[in-house]
């Protein structure tokens, strides 16, 4: 899964206006390429490796990088980038060779996998003027590994239900809202499955089922000790129900043999599925491109209420950095309030800093989303993963297809996924 905040087309985004000032002062006190490497030039030169998906996004990142130099003229940041999938491949190689950039972008779901690459920032936060309560707690905690802060967050978002408001109104259905239930969801999905269109998009990604498991059982995929825990009766119950959406109730299309992380977004926006699970990273683009009115709602309440998870990204300091203190101060600027506000207003991030979140609503005419966003965030937990999450997700995606289409079993799916737990 990748969190995206496109205004037009984009991968991720940044943050906003006040903590930036404090970070700038701290940095001042410290005396468009691609590939990503640790080849800093002069004493004050830093390299920053980050993913991007468009020219507009690269321009936004470079704008934020200039904030670092504006804070301290002795520090220059050279921006290096790669497309999303290539980024993680290159970062893995760099981590193995000890030749990563000074500053690196880090997705919360991949933090456990790359924790050994990053310098823990806990001891530096006070001197940087960083207060943890200025960030949304779910993503701040989501970028901790073994209790240590390995990156400071710049964006995040909760998983929610996207729905075709036009189709709901045409069918005479009540619009999904706070307090709606799994039964209400099923009623709507059945009514909206007609003329070759489906009420819901069932995903082969573990992201697509996690909010349902949380809402019904309160259980995440990773337990409090950090171990994978999916091969149990709670997960079996929910996945059996989820399978029924495709195989029995037929309110979701059979899963194709291979789906991309953008499949839910694409099928929803094309009008083939009337509801799907997605996040704020897709909302601006959905509203701009869909030929119907787009609505969002919290997860339907199950036996444990309406629950979801949040994920996002941040910036960390590589252990390859030649000047870790200077790099940490640069991270403070990149996640400061000036940067948050700029990218929130540009629609390239839902800011991780609480005080700057309004910039996203105001800059993108999204005031009607605030109630749902606030409720979903309040009822969310950090999306915790393991160091082997890539294998977990790949295995789940591979065996979910036959399990949900009726050619395999939920038991086999969960057994195979649980086998990816390599914790001791």
C-alpha positions, -999 to +999 in steps of 0.1 A: +000+000+000+012+035-007-003+066+006-008+092-022-019+128-021-024+137-058-035+171-070-037+160-105-011+132-102+012+127-072+027+102-048+030+119-015+032+151+002+042+174+030+033+197+058+029+233+073+033+267+091+047+272+127+069+244+139+089+253+108+100+285+124+114+267+155+131+241+133+145+268+111+160+286+141+175+253+153+189+246+119+204+281+116+222+274+150+239+245+134+266+260+117+163+166-092+187+139-095+177+102-094+192+071-078+200+083-042+235+080-028+255+093+001+277+114-021+275+147-002+296+174-016+308+202+008+306+201+046+271+215+046+258+194+016+231+168+022+215+144-001+178+135+002+163+104-015+125+103-018+099+088-041+079+108-065+052+102-092+051+134-113+070+165-123+046+186-101+055+165-071+092+168-077+088+205-079+070+205-045+098+184-029+124+208-042+104+237-029+105+222+006+142+213+002+149+250-004+133+257+030+163+240+046+188+263+028+166+293+036+169+283+073+206+279+071+225+291+041+254+267+049+232+237+043+223+227+008+200+197+000+203+178-032+171+161-041+172+126-056+142+106-066+128+074-081+093+061-089+076+043-060+085+007-067+120+016-079+125+036-047+122+007-024+143-016-046+171+010-046+168+018-009+171-019-001+204-021-022+217+011-006+209-002+029+228-034+022+259-015+009+259+013+034+256+039+007+223+055+013+215+093+011+217+114+042+180+119+044+155+092+033+117+090+029+101+063+049+066+048+048+053+037+081+044+002+069+081-003+059+097+012+090+103-022+107+120-035+075+144-005+073+148+003+110+185-007+109+192+019+082+179+048+103+193+068+132+169+068+162+159+105+167+146+104+203+177+120+219+176+148+193+140+158+196+143+182+225+172+202+210+153+204+177+123+219+194+101+189+185+072+181+207+055+148+200+020+161+209+021+184+179+019+154+156-011+131+152-003+103+177-012+074+154+014+082+127+040+095+152+037+061+169+035+044+135+070+055+127+085+040+159+102+007+159+109-010+192+097+021+209+122+044+191+114+072+167+131+063+134+115+090+113+094+122+118+060+121+100+049+145+074+016+129+063-009+102+071-045+092+066-072+068+078-087+041+057-124+049+050-153+039+028-155+058-005-190+056-020-208+067-052-232+093-038-250+096-071-257+059-072-269+058-036-293+087-043-306+071-075-313+039-056-331+057-028-306+045-002-297+065+029-262+079+026-235+062+047-227+082+077-214+080+113-233+052+130-240+030+100-235-007+105-222-037+086-258-047+080-265-013+065-234-018+043-247-052+031-282-038+023-266-011+002-242-034-015-270-057-026-292-029-039-263-014-059-252-046-075-270-044-108-265-041-146-230-056-144-219-032-117-211-042-082-219-027-048-184-032-035-148-038-046-132-067-028-094-064-027-067-090-027-046-067-005-045-072+032-051-034+036-086-041+022-097-065+049-079-051+080-105-023+088-132-050+086-113-072+111-108-043+134-144-032+133-157-067+139-131-081+164-109-053+175-078-073+164-050-060+142-027-082+122+002-076+146-002-081+183+011-059+211+044-078+212+050-070+176+043-105+163+021-114+133-012-129+146-037-137+118-042-175+120-069-174+146-107-177+149-113-139+148-095-134+115-111-167+101-146-154+109-141-121+091-123-134+061-151-161+057-176-132+057-154-113+032-152-143+009-190-144+009-191-109-006-177-125-037-187-161-037-221-162-020-237-127-019-220-118-052-220-081-043-183-079-053-167-090-085-145-121-086-108-111-079-086-111-110-054-131-108-033-100-102-044-066-089-024-035-083-025-013-052-046+011-072-072-014-083-098-003-058-094+033-067-096+026-104-126+004-102-144+028-080-136+059-101-146+041-133-181+034-118-177-004-118-178-006-080-201+016-059-180+014-027-144+006-018-119+012+010-095+040+003-079+070+020-075+107+018-045+103-005-071+094-033-099+119-024-088+150-044-081+130-075-114+110-071-135+141-068-117+157-098-120+127-122-150+107-113-181+113-134-203+111-103-204+127-069-180+111-045-188+106-008-167+093+021-179+076+053-164+059+084-161+022+084-194+005+091-197-004+128-193-041+136-193-059+169-163-038+180-176-005+166-163+015+137-126+010+137-098+016+112-061+021+109-039+050+098-007+049+077+016+075+064+052+086+058+080+106+072+117+114+068+146+098+086+183+102+090+204+075+074+232+059+094+254+067+063+249+104+069+282+122+073+267+148+096+238+132+115+231+163+136+228+186+105+207+159+088+184+157+118+179+195+118+170+193+081+144+167+089+129+190+115+125+216+087+111+192+062+085+182+087+080+216+102+049+238+100+060+258+070+065+227+050+033+211+063+012+241+054+026+244+020+020+208+009-013+207+027-025+237+007-011+221-024-030+189-018+001+168-016-003+157+020-028+155+048-004+170+074+008+149+103+010+180+124-025+185+140-025+223+138-017+223+101-044+199+090-068+227+082-046+238+053-055+206+034-093+213+038-090+250+030-066+247+001-086+220-017-122+228-010-126+197+012-144+212+042-172+186+038-147+158+045-136+170+079-163+154+100-156+119+085-119+124+087-120+135+123-142+106+133-121+081+114-088+094+129-103+093+164-113+057+159-081+045+144-049+027+155-015+028+139-011+004+111+016-018+126+036-042+105+066-065+109+101-066+093+088-093+069+057-073+059+066-074+022+064-112+023+032-111+044+015-088+019+027-107-011+016-141+003-018-127+013-024-112-022-014-144-039-036-167-019-065-144-013-075-146-050-084-184-049-097-181-013-122-154-020-132-167-055-141-201-040-112-221-055-092-221-022-099-219+015-096-192+041-078-217+064-051-222+038-047-184+032-043-177+069-019-206+074+003-195+046+003-158+057+011-167+093+041-188+081+057-155+071+061-145+108+099-147+113+099-132+148+117-152+175 
